[in-house]
Amino acid sequence: MDWLSSRGEQYKVVLFMDTYNNVDFTPNILVADYMELHRSLYKYFENPTQEEELA
């Protein structure tokens, strides 16, 4: 919320998803190849996607 306030956007609606999971997917991630996904998803792996990364 501090990040939104610092941008003057403290009144925006924010979606928070609790993604806590106690299953370790590390072995799956290590062998995953995003190139097997649909080409429209490549941008999420090849380019910055978070506003903090873009600043």
C-alpha positions as CSV (number, residue, x, y, z in Angstrom):
1,M,0.0,0.0,0.0
2,D,2.9,2.3,0.6
3,W,4.0,1.8,-3.0
4,L,0.5,2.9,-4.2
5,S,0.5,5.9,-1.9
6,S,3.9,7.0,-3.2
7,R,2.5,7.0,-6.7
8,G,-0.7,8.9,-5.6
9,E,-2.8,5.9,-6.3
10,Q,-3.8,5.0,-2.7
11,Y,-7.5,4.8,-3.6
12,K,-7.2,2.3,-6.5
13,V,-8.7,-1.1,-6.1
14,V,-6.1,-3.7,-5.5
15,L,-6.5,-7.5,-6.0
16,F,-4.5,-9.6,-3.6
17,M,-4.2,-13.3,-4.1
18,D,-2.9,-15.4,-1.3
19,T,-0.7,-17.9,-3.3
20,Y,0.8,-19.6,-0.3
21,N,1.4,-23.2,-1.0
22,N,3.5,-25.7,0.9
23,V,4.2,-27.9,-2.1
24,D,7.7,-27.4,-3.5
25,F,7.5,-27.0,-7.3
26,T,11.2,-26.4,-7.7
27,P,11.9,-29.7,-9.5
28,N,9.1,-28.9,-12.0
29,I,10.3,-25.3,-12.5
30,L,13.9,-26.4,-13.2
31,V,12.9,-28.5,-16.2
32,A,10.1,-26.3,-17.5
33,D,10.5,-24.6,-20.8
34,Y,8.4,-21.5,-21.4
35,M,8.8,-22.0,-25.2
36,E,6.4,-24.9,-24.9
37,L,3.7,-22.4,-23.9
38,H,1.6,-20.4,-26.4
39,R,3.7,-17.7,-28.0
40,S,1.5,-14.9,-26.6
41,L,2.9,-15.8,-23.1
42,Y,6.6,-15.4,-24.1
43,K,6.5,-11.7,-23.2
44,Y,6.1,-12.5,-19.5
45,F,9.4,-14.4,-19.5
46,E,11.4,-12.2,-21.9
47,N,10.4,-8.7,-20.8
48,P,10.0,-6.9,-17.4
49,T,6.4,-7.2,-16.3
50,Q,6.3,-5.4,-13.0
51,E,6.1,-1.7,-12.8
52,E,9.0,-1.7,-10.3
53,E,11.1,-3.4,-12.9
54,L,10.2,-0.9,-15.5
55,A,11.0,2.2,-13.4
